[in-house]
Amino acid sequence: MNAAAPLGRMTVRRLPPQMRLNVAPSREGRSGGPSGAAGWAERSGGPSGAAGWAERSGGPSGAAGWAERSGGGGRPDGLWKPRSYSGGVSEPNPSPVFPDPSEPIATTTEVFLRYLGFFRGTLAAKLRALPEAELVSSRLPSGWTPLELLKHLTYVEMRWLEWGFEGRDVADPWGDRKGDRWQVAPGETLDSLLADQQRRAVRSDQIIISHALSDIGQPGERWAGNPPATLERVLFHLLQEYARHLGHLDIVAELAGGPTGE
C-alpha cells in the first residue's frame, strides 16, 4: 500500500520502489539525445547543491549565469555584466549558488534567470571536473558524450528563444545533430563550447528581460504548425531540459569519479 502524508490541503504520495525509476527520456523537438541507461535516472539523495557547490559570489547569479546586475528592481530592466577573461566572454562562477526557494525574489522573471544561471554554471563546473578523456567518450549504451551534451544545451536555448520565441532566421538551428544523434565538430573543445554557451546565455537573457512572461512567440518553423507558446512556457521547458540533462551528466560523473548532485 502506498504511504500518504497530509500536507495542508495536499496529499503527498510515496511511490512503491518498482515505480521510482521511470523517468522519461528526452522529447526536445526530435528523437535522439540521451535514452536507454541515461534516460532512466534515479537520484541517490546524496549531498545537495548548496552543500555541494557552495559559496555565494555576491549578487544574483542570473543572466549568463555568473553575474552582477547593472539595472534596478522590479521587472529586470538592466543587462547583466558578466565577468570577462581573455576570450572576451563571461567566465562562469566556479561555485554556482542554488536559488533557495525561501529567498525573496521580486519577480518571476528573476526566478527564471537565477535558475538558468545556476544550471549553466553547474554544467560548466561538472564538465571542468571531468578528465579530458571522459569528455569525448561515452560510458552509456546511448552513446552520447559530455561535450555533445554541452553543445546540445547551447542549441536548445537558441532553438527555443531566438529561433522559436523571437522567430529569427538562424543559419543552422539543428547544428548540434547529425541525423538523429548529437555531434561535435572536429576541433571543438571544452573551452570553445563553453565560450559558445556563455555567448548564447547572454543573448538568451537579453531576450528574456526584453519581454513580459505573457508575451506570445512569433510564428515559425519551431512550432511545427502549432500556435506559438508564451515566454513563460518556453522558460519552463528550458528549465526542465537543463534539469534532466544535468541528471544525465550526474550518471556519467559518478561513473567517472567526478562530482555529482546539485
C-alpha positions in Angstrom: 0.0 0.0 0.0 1.3 3.5 -0.8 2.1 5.6 2.1 0.5 9.0 2.1 1.0 12.0 4.4 -1.3 15.1 4.6 0.4 18.4 3.8 -2.1 21.2 4.4 -4.8 20.5 1.7 -2.5 18.4 -0.4 -1.5 14.7 -0.1 2.0 13.6 -0.8 2.2 10.0 -2.0 5.3 7.9 -2.0 5.6 5.6 -4.9 6.5 2.0 -4.4 10.1 1.2 -5.3 9.3 -0.6 -8.5 7.8 2.7 -9.9 10.6 5.1 -9.0 12.9 4.6 -12.0 10.5 5.5 -14.7 12.0 8.9 -15.9 11.0 9.7 -19.5 13.9 10.2 -22.0 14.3 13.4 -24.0 11.5 14.9 -26.0 13.2 18.1 -27.2 11.7 18.5 -30.6 13.2 15.4 -32.3 14.2 12.0 -31.5 17.8 11.4 -30.2 19.8 12.5 -27.3 20.0 10.5 -24.1 18.0 7.4 -23.9 18.5 3.9 -22.6 20.5 3.9 -19.3 20.8 7.6 -19.3 17.1 8.1 -19.8 16.1 6.2 -16.7 17.9 8.2 -14.0 17.3 8.0 -10.2 18.8 10.5 -7.9 20.6 8.9 -4.9 19.8 11.6 -2.4 23.4 12.5 -1.7 24.8 15.9 -0.8 22.6 18.6 -2.4 23.5 21.7 -4.3 24.1 24.5 -1.8 26.0 21.9 0.2 27.8 20.6 -2.8 28.8 23.6 -4.7 28.8 26.4 -2.4 29.8 29.9 -1.6 27.9 32.9 -2.9 29.8 35.1 -5.3 27.9 38.2 -4.3 24.7 39.3 -6.0 22.3 37.3 -8.1 23.5 34.6 -10.4 21.2 35.1 -13.3 21.9 36.1 -16.8 24.8 34.4 -18.4 24.5 32.8 -15.0 27.5 34.2 -13.4 26.8 37.7 -12.9 26.3 41.1 -11.4 23.3 43.2 -12.1 23.5 46.6 -13.6 19.8 47.5 -13.6 17.3 48.2 -10.9 14.5 46.3 -9.3 11.0 45.2 -10.3 10.9 43.5 -13.7 14.6 43.2 -14.7 15.4 46.2 -16.7 19.2 46.1 -16.8 21.5 43.7 -18.6 23.9 41.6 -16.5 27.6 42.4 -16.6 29.3 39.0 -16.7 32.9 38.8 -15.6 35.3 38.5 -18.5 38.5 36.7 -19.3 40.9 36.9 -22.2 38.5 35.3 -24.6 36.2 38.3 -24.2 33.2 36.4 -22.9 31.8 35.7 -19.5 33.6 33.3 -17.2 31.2 31.1 -15.2 31.1 31.2 -11.4 33.0 28.1 -10.3 30.6 27.7 -7.4 27.1 28.4 -8.7 24.6 29.0 -5.9 21.3 27.2 -5.8 18.4 29.6 -5.9 16.9 28.8 -2.5 13.1 28.8 -2.7 12.8 30.6 0.6 14.8 33.6 -0.6 12.6 36.5 -1.5 12.9 37.3 -5.3 11.0 40.3 -6.7 9.7 38.9 -10.0 9.1 35.5 -11.6 11.4 36.6 -14.5 14.2 36.9 -11.9 13.4 33.4 -10.7 13.8 32.0 -14.2 17.0 33.9 -14.7 18.5 32.6 -11.5 17.7 29.0 -12.2 19.0 29.2 -15.7 22.2 30.8 -14.4 22.6 28.1 -11.7 22.1 25.3 -14.3 24.6 26.8 -16.7 27.2 27.3 -14.1 26.7 23.8 -12.6 27.0 22.3 -16.1 30.3 24.1 -16.7 31.7 23.2 -13.2 30.8 19.5 -13.7 32.4 19.4 -17.1 35.6 21.1 -15.9 35.9 18.5 -13.2 35.9 15.6 -15.6 39.1 14.2 -17.1 39.7 15.2 -20.7 39.2 11.6 -21.9 35.8 11.4 -20.3 34.6 14.5 -22.2 34.9 12.8 -25.6 33.9 9.3 -24.8 30.6 7.7 -23.6 30.0 5.4 -20.7 26.4 4.7 -21.6 24.7 2.5 -24.1 23.0 5.5 -25.7 26.5 6.7 -26.8 26.4 10.5 -26.1 29.5 12.3 -24.8 29.6 15.2 -22.3 30.8 17.6 -24.9 27.9 16.6 -27.1 25.5 17.3 -24.2 27.0 20.8 -23.7 26.7 21.7 -27.4 23.1 20.3 -27.4 22.0 22.6 -24.5 23.5 25.6 -26.1 21.4 24.9 -29.2 18.3 24.2 -27.1 18.5 27.7 -25.8 18.9 29.1 -29.4 16.1 27.0 -30.8 13.5 27.9 -28.2 14.3 31.6 -27.6 15.9 33.1 -30.7 14.7 30.8 -33.5 11.4 29.9 -31.8 10.1 32.7 -29.5 11.6 35.6 -31.4 11.1 33.9 -34.8 14.5 35.0 -36.1 16.3 33.3 -39.0 19.3 31.2 -37.9 21.8 29.5 -40.1 21.6 26.0 -38.8 19.1 25.5 -35.9 19.9 21.8 -35.7 23.7 22.1 -35.9 24.1 20.0 -32.7 22.8 17.0 -34.6 23.9 14.7 -37.3 21.0 12.6 -38.3 19.3 11.5 -35.1 22.4 11.8 -32.9 24.2 14.7 -31.2 27.5 15.6 -32.8 30.6 17.8 -32.1 32.6 19.0 -35.0 36.4 18.3 -35.3 38.3 21.0 -33.4 35.5 21.8 -31.0 36.8 21.6 -27.4 35.5 22.2 -23.9 36.9 25.7 -23.9 35.4 26.6 -27.3 32.0 25.0 -26.5 31.8 26.8 -23.1 32.6 30.1 -24.8 29.7 29.4 -27.2 27.4 28.5 -24.4 28.3 31.7 -22.5 27.7 33.9 -25.5 24.4 32.1 -26.0 23.5 32.7 -22.4 24.0 36.5 -22.7 21.8 36.5 -25.8 19.1 34.4 -24.2 18.9 36.6 -21.1 18.7 39.7 -23.3 15.6 38.1 -24.9 14.1 37.2 -21.5 14.5 40.6 -19.9 13.1 42.3 -23.0 9.7 40.6 -22.8 6.9 40.0 -20.4 6.4 36.4 -19.5 2.9 36.5 -21.0 4.2 37.6 -24.4 3.5 35.1 -27.2 6.2 34.0 -29.5 6.4 34.7 -33.3 5.0 32.1 -35.7 7.7 30.0 -37.3 9.1 26.6 -38.1 10.0 25.9 -34.4 6.3 25.4 -33.6 5.7 22.8 -36.3 2.3 24.3 -37.2 1.1 24.7 -33.6 0.3 28.1 -32.0 3.4 29.8 -30.6 3.9 29.5 -26.8 4.3 32.3 -24.3 7.7 33.1 -23.0 6.7 31.6 -19.6 6.0 28.2 -21.2 9.3 28.4 -23.1 11.2 29.1 -20.0 9.6 26.2 -18.1 10.6 24.0 -20.9 14.2 25.2 -20.8 14.4 24.6 -17.1 13.3 21.0 -17.4 15.8 20.5 -20.3 18.7 21.6 -18.1 17.5 19.8 -15.0 17.0 16.5 -16.9 20.3 16.7 -18.8 22.3 17.6 -15.6 20.8 14.4 -14.1 22.1 12.5 -17.1 25.5 14.1 -16.6 25.4 13.1 -12.9 25.4 9.5 -14.0 28.4 9.9 -16.2 30.2 12.0 -13.5 29.6 9.3 -10.9 30.9 6.5 -13.1 34.0 8.6 -13.9 34.6 9.5 -10.2 33.7 13.2 -10.7 31.3 15.4 -8.7 27.6 14.6 -8.6 24.5 16.3 -7.1 23.3 19.8 -7.4 
